[in-house]
Amino acid sequence: MSDSAPDKSAEKAAPAAGKSSGGMLPTIIAVVLAPLLSWAVVDFVLIPQLTKDIKSELTTIMAQASKRDGTDAEEHEAVAGAVAPAAPKGEAGGKGKPEVRPKFESLTVNIAGTQGTRYLKVTFNVVGKNDAANKKIDAKHAELVDTTLTILSSLSMPELNEPSGKAVVRGRLVAAFNDLLKAPLVEQVFFSDFVVQ
């Protein structure tokens, strides 16, 4: 009897040892594949769908706004990032609207928190409330460029990846410009180039 008891315990130990070594492989595969599959779903499914939904919503809003205030739909599409205006609409519109002029071209900054591996490049137009405002904007161009670079370089990747990231940047720039000019002279900022790499 004493001989059979050690044999049974040896048989039980052998299968248990086999199970523990084979159990790690599925765990390792799951740990490696889970982040890869998550990234693929976000990058190839969720982000394109969100971008499509946001663009369609923005196009609808801009079309309604152009009907409401009688402005050219092309200007509103430029705000949405769909197309850039072909030419400034200054006095040709006949409504006395201030001229949209390219003021800030190809400004490039490193994105905060990326150790210089990612950057943001922007080109945008500034719309002043009137011609006097445009003259003040022209006079403070160097200070406005410095303010722009400060704001853009403080942005992080999560802020830029938000669906409303560009709108947040636009709002910060308008607020900072008006603060620098010590009056609400800047009405809007229209991006014609907004590249994150």
LUMDREN-275408 format. One record per atom (N, C-alpha, C): x, y, z; residue number from 0; residue in one letter. Coordinates in steps of 0.2 Angstrom, whole numbers, plus 5000, padded with zeros to 4 digits. Layout:
<recs>
((X,Y,Z),NUM,'a');
...
</recs>
This chain:
<recs>
((5004,4994,5000),0,'m');
((5000,5000,5000),0,'m');
((5004,5006,5000),0,'m');
((5010,5006,5003),1,'s');
((5014,5012,5004),1,'s');
((5017,5013,4997),1,'s');
((5018,5008,4992),2,'d');
((5021,5009,4986),2,'d');
((5016,5013,4981),2,'d');
((5009,5011,4982),3,'s');
((5004,5014,4977),3,'s');
((5003,5022,4979),3,'s');
((5003,5024,4985),4,'a');
((5002,5030,4987),4,'a');
((5007,5035,4984),4,'a');
((5013,5034,4984),5,'p');
((5018,5039,4981),5,'p');
((5017,5039,4973),5,'p');
((5015,5033,4970),6,'d');
((5013,5033,4963),6,'d');
((5008,5038,4961),6,'d');
((5002,5038,4965),7,'k');
((4997,5042,4964),7,'k');
((4998,5049,4964),7,'k');
((5002,5051,4969),8,'s');
((5004,5058,4970),8,'s');
((5009,5061,4965),8,'s');
((5013,5056,4962),9,'a');
((5017,5058,4956),9,'a');
((5013,5059,4950),9,'a');
((5008,5055,4949),10,'e');
((5003,5056,4943),10,'e');
((5000,5062,4943),10,'e');
((4997,5064,4949),11,'k');
((4994,5071,4950),11,'k');
((4998,5077,4949),11,'k');
((5005,5076,4951),12,'a');
((5009,5082,4950),12,'a');
((5011,5083,4943),12,'a');
((5012,5077,4939),13,'a');
((5014,5078,4932),13,'a');
((5009,5082,4928),13,'a');
((5002,5080,4928),14,'p');
((4998,5084,4924),14,'p');
((4997,5091,4927),14,'p');
((4998,5093,4933),15,'a');
((4998,5099,4936),15,'a');
((5003,5104,4933),15,'a');
((5009,5101,4932),16,'a');
((5015,5104,4930),16,'a');
((5014,5106,4922),16,'a');
((5011,5101,4919),17,'g');
((5009,5102,4911),17,'g');
((5004,5108,4910),17,'g');
((5000,5109,4915),18,'k');
((4995,5114,4914),18,'k');
((4997,5121,4915),18,'k');
((5002,5122,4920),19,'s');
((5004,5128,4922),19,'s');
((5009,5131,4916),19,'s');
((5013,5127,4913),20,'s');
((5017,5129,4907),20,'s');
((5013,5131,4901),20,'s');
((5008,5128,4900),21,'g');
((5003,5129,4894),21,'g');
((4999,5135,4895),21,'g');
((4997,5137,4901),22,'g');
((4993,5142,4903),22,'g');
((4996,5149,4902),22,'g');
((5002,5150,4902),23,'m');
((5005,5156,4901),23,'m');
((5005,5159,4894),23,'m');
((5005,5154,4889),24,'l');
((5005,5156,4882),24,'l');
((4998,5160,4880),24,'l');
((4992,5158,4882),25,'p');
((4987,5162,4880),25,'p');
((4987,5169,4884),25,'p');
((4989,5169,4890),26,'t');
((4990,5176,4894),26,'t');
((4994,5180,4890),26,'t');
((5000,5178,4888),27,'i');
((5005,5182,4885),27,'i');
((5002,5185,4878),27,'i');
((4999,5180,4874),28,'i');
((4996,5183,4868),28,'i');
((4990,5188,4869),28,'i');
((4986,5187,4874),29,'a');
((4981,5192,4876),29,'a');
((4984,5199,4878),29,'a');
((4989,5198,4882),30,'v');
((4993,5205,4884),30,'v');
((4996,5208,4878),30,'v');
((4998,5205,4873),31,'v');
((5001,5208,4868),31,'v');
((4996,5210,4863),31,'v');
((4991,5206,4861),32,'l');
((4986,5208,4856),32,'l');
((4981,5213,4859),32,'l');
((4979,5214,4865),33,'a');
((4974,5218,4867),33,'a');
((4976,5225,4866),33,'a');
((4982,5228,4867),34,'p');
((4983,5235,4865),34,'p');
((4983,5236,4858),34,'p');
((4986,5231,4854),35,'l');
((4986,5232,4847),35,'l');
((4979,5232,4844),35,'l');
((4975,5228,4846),36,'l');
((4968,5228,4844),36,'l');
((4964,5234,4846),36,'l');
((4966,5237,4852),37,'s');
((4962,5243,4854),37,'s');
((4965,5249,4849),37,'s');
((4971,5249,4848),38,'w');
((4974,5254,4844),38,'w');
((4971,5254,4837),38,'w');
((4970,5248,4834),39,'a');
((4968,5247,4827),39,'a');
((4960,5249,4827),39,'a');
((4956,5248,4832),40,'v');
((4949,5249,4832),40,'v');
((4949,5257,4833),40,'v');
((4952,5260,4837),41,'v');
((4952,5267,4838),41,'v');
((4954,5271,4832),41,'v');
((4960,5269,4829),42,'d');
((4963,5272,4823),42,'d');
((4959,5271,4817),42,'d');
((4957,5265,4816),43,'f');
((4954,5264,4809),43,'f');
((4946,5264,4809),43,'f');
((4943,5264,4815),44,'v');
((4936,5264,4815),44,'v');
((4933,5270,4819),44,'v');
((4935,5271,4825),45,'l');
((4932,5276,4829),45,'l');
((4934,5283,4827),45,'l');
((4940,5285,4826),46,'i');
((4942,5291,4823),46,'i');
((4939,5293,4817),46,'i');
((4939,5289,4812),47,'p');
((4936,5291,4805),47,'p');
((4929,5292,4806),47,'p');
((4925,5288,4810),48,'q');
((4918,5289,4811),48,'q');
((4917,5296,4814),48,'q');
((4921,5297,4819),49,'l');
((4920,5304,4823),49,'l');
((4921,5310,4818),49,'l');
((4926,5309,4815),50,'t');
((4928,5314,4810),50,'t');
((4923,5316,4805),50,'t');
((4920,5310,4802),51,'k');
((4915,5311,4797),51,'k');
((4908,5314,4800),51,'k');
((4907,5312,4806),52,'d');
((4901,5315,4810),52,'d');
((4902,5322,4811),52,'d');
((4908,5324,4814),53,'i');
((4909,5331,4816),53,'i');
((4909,5335,4809),53,'i');
((4912,5333,4804),54,'k');
((4912,5337,4798),54,'k');
((4905,5338,4795),54,'k');
((4901,5333,4795),55,'s');
((4894,5333,4793),55,'s');
((4890,5338,4797),55,'s');
((4891,5338,4804),56,'e');
((4887,5342,4809),56,'e');
((4890,5349,4807),56,'e');
((4896,5350,4807),57,'l');
((4899,5357,4806),57,'l');
((4896,5360,4799),57,'l');
((4896,5356,4794),58,'t');
((4893,5358,4787),58,'t');
((4886,5361,4788),58,'t');
((4882,5357,4792),59,'t');
((4875,5359,4793),59,'t');
((4875,5365,4797),59,'t');
((4879,5366,4802),60,'i');
((4878,5372,4806),60,'i');
((4881,5378,4802),60,'i');
((4886,5377,4798),61,'m');
((4888,5383,4794),61,'m');
((4883,5385,4788),61,'m');
((4880,5380,4785),62,'a');
((4875,5381,4780),62,'a');
((4869,5385,4784),62,'a');
((4867,5383,4790),63,'q');
((4862,5387,4793),63,'q');
((4864,5394,4795),63,'q');
((4870,5395,4797),64,'a');
((4873,5401,4799),64,'a');
((4873,5406,4793),64,'a');
((4875,5403,4787),65,'s');
((4876,5407,4781),65,'s');
((4869,5409,4779),65,'s');
((4864,5405,4780),66,'k');
((4857,5407,4778),66,'k');
((4855,5413,4783),66,'k');
((4856,5412,4789),67,'r');
((4854,5417,4794),67,'r');
((4857,5424,4793),67,'r');
((4864,5424,4792),68,'d');
((4867,5430,4792),68,'d');
((4869,5433,4785),68,'d');
((4867,5429,4780),69,'g');
((4868,5431,4773),69,'g');
((4875,5431,4771),69,'g');
((4880,5428,4774),70,'t');
((4887,5428,4772),70,'t');
((4887,5422,4767),70,'t');
((4893,5422,4764),71,'d');
((4895,5417,4759),71,'d');
((4896,5411,4762),71,'d');
((4893,5405,4760),72,'a');
((4894,5399,4763),72,'a');
((4902,5396,4762),72,'a');
((4905,5399,4758),73,'e');
((4912,5397,4757),73,'e');
((4916,5399,4763),73,'e');
((4915,5405,4766),74,'e');
((4918,5408,4772),74,'e');
((4917,5403,4778),74,'e');
((4911,5400,4778),75,'h');
((4909,5396,4784),75,'h');
((4913,5389,4783),75,'h');
((4913,5387,4777),76,'e');
((4917,5381,4775),76,'e');
((4924,5381,4777),76,'e');
((4927,5387,4776),77,'a');
((4934,5388,4778),77,'a');
((4935,5387,4786),77,'a');
((4930,5390,4790),78,'v');
((4930,5389,4797),78,'v');
((4930,5381,4799),78,'v');
((4926,5378,4795),79,'a');
((4925,5371,4796),79,'a');
((4931,5367,4794),79,'a');
((4936,5370,4790),80,'g');
((4942,5366,4788),80,'g');
((4941,5363,4782),80,'g');
((4935,5364,4778),81,'a');
((4933,5360,4772),81,'a');
((4937,5363,4766),81,'a');
((4937,5370,4765),82,'v');
((4940,5373,4760),82,'v');
((4943,5380,4763),82,'v');
((4948,5382,4760),83,'a');
((4950,5389,4761),83,'a');
((4947,5394,4757),83,'a');
((4946,5400,4759),84,'p');
((4943,5405,4754),84,'p');
((4948,5407,4749),84,'p');
((4945,5407,4743),85,'a');
((4949,5408,4737),85,'a');
((4952,5415,4737),85,'a');
((4949,5420,4739),86,'a');
((4952,5427,4739),86,'a');
((4948,5431,4745),86,'a');
((4952,5436,4747),87,'p');
((4949,5440,4753),87,'p');
((4942,5443,4750),87,'p');
((4938,5444,4755),88,'k');
((4931,5447,4753),88,'k');
((4930,5454,4755),88,'k');
((4935,5458,4756),89,'g');
((4935,5465,4759),89,'g');
((4929,5469,4757),89,'g');
((4930,5474,4752),90,'e');
((4925,5478,4750),90,'e');
((4921,5475,4745),90,'e');
((4923,5470,4742),91,'a');
((4919,5467,4736),91,'a');
((4912,5465,4738),91,'a');
((4911,5463,4745),92,'g');
((4905,5460,4747),92,'g');
((4900,5466,4748),92,'g');
((4902,5472,4748),93,'g');
((4897,5477,4749),93,'g');
((4894,5478,4756),93,'g');
((4896,5474,4760),94,'k');
((4893,5475,4767),94,'k');
((4897,5478,4772),94,'k');
((4903,5480,4770),95,'g');
((4908,5484,4774),95,'g');
((4911,5479,4779),95,'g');
((4911,5473,4778),96,'k');
((4915,5468,4782),96,'k');
((4922,5469,4782),96,'k');
((4926,5468,4787),97,'p');
((4933,5469,4787),97,'p');
((4936,5464,4782),97,'p');
((4942,5465,4780),98,'e');
((4945,5461,4775),98,'e');
((4949,5455,4779),98,'e');
((4948,5449,4776),99,'v');
((4952,5443,4779),99,'v');
((4959,5443,4775),99,'v');
((4964,5443,4779),100,'r');
((4971,5444,4777),100,'r');
((4975,5438,4780),100,'r');
((4979,5435,4776),101,'p');
((4983,5430,4779),101,'p');
((4989,5434,4783),101,'p');
((4989,5432,4789),102,'k');
((4994,5436,4794),102,'k');
((4999,5431,4797),102,'k');
((4997,5425,4798),103,'f');
((5002,5421,4801),103,'f');
((5003,5415,4797),103,'f');
((5009,5414,4794),104,'e');
((5010,5409,4789),104,'e');
((5015,5404,4792),104,'e');
((5014,5398,4791),105,'s');
((5019,5392,4793),105,'s');
((5022,5393,4799),105,'s');
((5018,5394,4805),106,'l');
((5021,5394,4811),106,'l');
((5022,5387,4814),106,'l');
((5028,5385,4816),107,'t');
((5029,5378,4818),107,'t');
((5031,5378,4825),107,'t');
((5028,5374,4829),108,'v');
((5031,5373,4836),108,'v');
((5031,5366,4838),108,'v');
((5035,5364,4843),109,'n');
((5035,5357,4846),109,'n');
((5029,5357,4851),109,'n');
((5026,5351,4851),110,'i');
((5020,5350,4855),110,'i');
((5023,5348,4862),110,'i');
((5020,5351,4867),111,'a');
((5022,5350,4874),111,'a');
((5021,5342,4876),111,'a');
((5026,5340,4880),112,'g');
((5026,5333,4882),112,'g');
((5028,5328,4877),112,'g');
((5031,5330,4871),113,'t');
((5033,5325,4866),113,'t');
((5041,5325,4866),113,'t');
((5044,5328,4870),114,'q');
((5052,5329,4869),114,'q');
((5054,5330,4862),114,'q');
((5051,5335,4859),115,'g');
((5053,5337,4852),115,'g');
((5051,5332,4847),115,'g');
((5048,5327,4848),116,'t');
((5047,5322,4843),116,'t');
((5040,5323,4838),116,'t');
((5036,5328,4841),117,'r');
((5030,5329,4837),117,'r');
((5029,5337,4837),117,'r');
((5026,5339,4831),118,'y');
((5026,5346,4831),118,'y');
((5019,5348,4827),118,'y');
((5017,5355,4828),119,'l');
((5011,5357,4825),119,'l');
((5013,5363,4821),119,'l');
((5010,5363,4815),120,'k');
((5012,5368,4810),120,'k');
((5005,5371,4808),120,'k');
((5004,5378,4809),121,'v');
((4998,5381,4807),121,'v');
((4999,5387,4803),121,'v');
((4994,5389,4799),122,'t');
((4994,5395,4795),122,'t');
((4986,5397,4796),122,'t');
((4986,5404,4798),123,'f');
((4979,5406,4799),123,'f');
((4978,5413,4797),123,'f');
((4972,5415,4796),124,'n');
((4970,5422,4795),124,'n');
((4967,5425,4801),124,'n');
((4967,5431,4802),125,'v');
((4964,5435,4807),125,'v');
((4959,5440,4805),125,'v');
((4953,5440,4807),126,'v');
((4948,5445,4805),126,'v');
((4947,5450,4811),126,'v');
((4949,5456,4809),127,'g');
((4947,5461,4814),127,'g');
((4940,5464,4814),127,'g');
((4938,5468,4819),128,'k');
((4931,5470,4819),128,'k');
((4930,5476,4813),128,'k');
((4935,5479,4812),129,'n');
((4935,5485,4807),129,'n');
((4942,5486,4804),129,'n');
((4942,5491,4800),130,'d');
((4949,5493,4797),130,'d');
((4954,5496,4802),130,'d');
((4951,5499,4807),131,'a');
((4955,5502,4812),131,'a');
((4958,5496,4816),131,'a');
((4954,5491,4818),132,'a');
((4956,5485,4821),132,'a');
((4962,5482,4817),132,'a');
((4961,5481,4811),133,'n');
((4966,5478,4806),133,'n');
((4972,5482,4807),133,'n');
((4972,5488,4807),134,'k');
((4978,5492,4807),134,'k');
((4982,5491,4814),134,'k');
((4978,5490,4820),135,'k');
((4981,5489,4826),135,'k');
((4984,5482,4826),135,'k');
((4981,5477,4823),136,'i');
((4983,5470,4822),136,'i');
((4990,5470,4818),136,'i');
((4990,5474,4813),137,'d');
((4996,5474,4809),137,'d');
((5002,5477,4813),137,'d');
((5000,5482,4817),138,'a');
((5005,5486,4821),138,'a');
((5008,5481,4826),138,'a');
((5004,5477,4829),139,'k');
((5007,5472,4834),139,'k');
((5008,5465,4832),139,'k');
((5010,5465,4825),140,'h');
((5011,5458,4822),140,'h');
((5016,5454,4826),140,'h');
((5022,5457,4827),141,'a');
((5027,5453,4831),141,'a');
((5025,5450,4838),141,'a');
((5022,5455,4841),142,'e');
((5019,5452,4848),142,'e');
((5014,5447,4847),142,'e');
((5010,5447,4842),143,'l');
((5005,5442,4841),143,'l');
((5008,5436,4839),143,'l');
((5013,5436,4835),144,'v');
((5017,5430,4833),144,'v');
((5020,5427,4839),144,'v');
((5023,5431,4844),145,'d');
((5025,5428,4850),145,'d');
((5020,5425,4854),145,'d');
((5014,5428,4855),146,'t');
((5009,5425,4859),146,'t');
((5006,5419,4856),146,'t');
((5006,5419,4849),147,'t');
((5004,5413,4846),147,'t');
((5008,5407,4847),147,'t');
((5015,5408,4846),148,'l');
((5020,5403,4848),148,'l');
((5019,5400,4855),148,'l');
((5018,5405,4860),149,'t');
((5018,5403,4867),149,'t');
((5012,5398,4868),149,'t');
((5006,5400,4865),150,'i');
((5000,5396,4866),150,'i');
((5001,5390,4862),150,'i');
((5003,5390,4856),151,'l');
((5003,5383,4852),151,'l');
((5008,5378,4856),151,'l');
((5014,5381,4858),152,'s');
((5019,5376,4861),152,'s');
((5017,5374,4868),152,'s');
((5012,5377,4871),153,'s');
((5009,5374,4877),153,'s');
((5004,5369,4876),153,'s');
((5002,5367,4870),154,'l');
((4997,5362,4869),154,'l');
((5000,5355,4869),154,'l');
((4996,5350,4872),155,'s');
((4998,5343,4872),155,'s');
((4995,5339,4867),155,'s');
((4997,5333,4866),156,'m');
((4994,5329,4861),156,'m');
((4987,5327,4863),156,'m');
((4985,5326,4869),157,'p');
((4978,5325,4871),157,'p');
((4973,5330,4869),157,'p');
((4976,5337,4870),158,'e');
((4972,5342,4868),158,'e');
((4971,5343,4861),158,'e');
((4976,5341,4857),159,'l');
((4975,5342,4850),159,'l');
((4971,5336,4847),159,'l');
((4971,5331,4850),160,'n');
((4967,5325,4847),160,'n');
((4960,5325,4849),160,'n');
((4958,5330,4853),161,'e');
((4951,5331,4855),161,'e');
((4947,5333,4848),161,'e');
((4941,5330,4847),162,'p');
((4937,5333,4842),162,'p');
((4936,5340,4841),162,'p');
((4936,5343,4847),163,'s');
((4935,5351,4847),163,'s');
((4942,5354,4848),163,'s');
((4948,5351,4847),164,'g');
((4954,5354,4848),164,'g');
((4956,5360,4844),164,'g');
((4954,5360,4838),165,'k');
((4955,5366,4834),165,'k');
((4951,5372,4836),165,'k');
((4945,5370,4838),166,'a');
((4940,5376,4841),166,'a');
((4943,5379,4847),166,'a');
((4946,5374,4852),167,'v');
((4949,5377,4858),167,'v');
((4955,5381,4856),167,'v');
((4959,5379,4852),168,'v');
((4965,5383,4850),168,'v');
((4963,5390,4847),168,'v');
((4958,5390,4843),169,'r');
((4955,5396,4840),169,'r');
((4953,5401,4845),169,'r');
((4949,5398,4850),170,'g');
((4946,5402,4856),170,'g');
((4952,5405,4860),170,'g');
((4957,5401,4861),171,'r');
((4963,5403,4865),171,'r');
((4966,5409,4861),171,'r');
((4967,5408,4855),172,'l');
((4971,5413,4851),172,'l');
((4967,5420,4851),172,'l');
((4960,5419,4850),173,'v');
((4956,5426,4849),173,'v');
((4957,5429,4856),173,'v');
((4956,5425,4862),174,'a');
((4956,5428,4868),174,'a');
((4963,5431,4870),174,'a');
((4968,5428,4868),175,'a');
((4975,5431,4869),175,'a');
((4976,5437,4865),175,'a');
((4974,5437,4859),176,'f');
((4975,5442,4854),176,'f');
((4971,5449,4857),176,'f');
((4965,5448,4859),177,'n');
((4961,5453,4862),177,'n');
((4964,5456,4868),177,'n');
((4967,5451,4872),178,'d');
((4970,5453,4879),178,'d');
((4976,5457,4877),178,'d');
((4980,5455,4872),179,'l');
((4986,5459,4870),179,'l');
((4985,5466,4867),179,'l');
((4979,5466,4863),180,'l');
((4977,5472,4860),180,'l');
((4974,5477,4865),180,'l');
((4972,5474,4871),181,'k');
((4968,5478,4876),181,'k');
((4961,5480,4874),181,'k');
((4958,5477,4869),182,'a');
((4952,5478,4867),182,'a');
((4949,5472,4863),182,'a');
((4943,5471,4862),183,'p');
((4940,5465,4858),183,'p');
((4940,5467,4851),183,'p');
((4946,5467,4848),184,'l');
((4947,5469,4841),184,'l');
((4947,5463,4836),184,'l');
((4949,5458,4838),185,'v');
((4949,5452,4834),185,'v');
((4943,5448,4835),185,'v');
((4939,5447,4829),186,'e');
((4933,5443,4829),186,'e');
((4934,5436,4828),186,'e');
((4938,5434,4824),187,'q');
((4939,5427,4822),187,'q');
((4946,5425,4819),187,'q');
((4948,5419,4820),188,'v');
((4954,5416,4817),188,'v');
((4952,5410,4813),188,'v');
((4954,5411,4806),189,'f');
((4952,5405,4802),189,'f');
((4959,5401,4800),189,'f');
((4959,5395,4801),190,'f');
((4964,5391,4800),190,'f');
((4964,5389,4792),190,'f');
((4970,5390,4789),191,'s');
((4970,5387,4782),191,'s');
((4975,5381,4782),191,'s');
((4979,5380,4787),192,'d');
((4983,5374,4788),192,'d');
((4984,5373,4795),192,'d');
((4983,5366,4797),193,'f');
((4983,5364,4804),193,'f');
((4986,5357,4804),193,'f');
((4992,5356,4805),194,'v');
((4995,5350,4804),194,'v');
((4999,5348,4810),194,'v');
((4997,5342,4812),195,'v');
((5000,5339,4818),195,'v');
((5004,5333,4816),195,'v');
((5011,5333,4817),196,'q');
((5015,5327,4815),196,'q');
((5020,5325,4821),196,'q');
</recs>
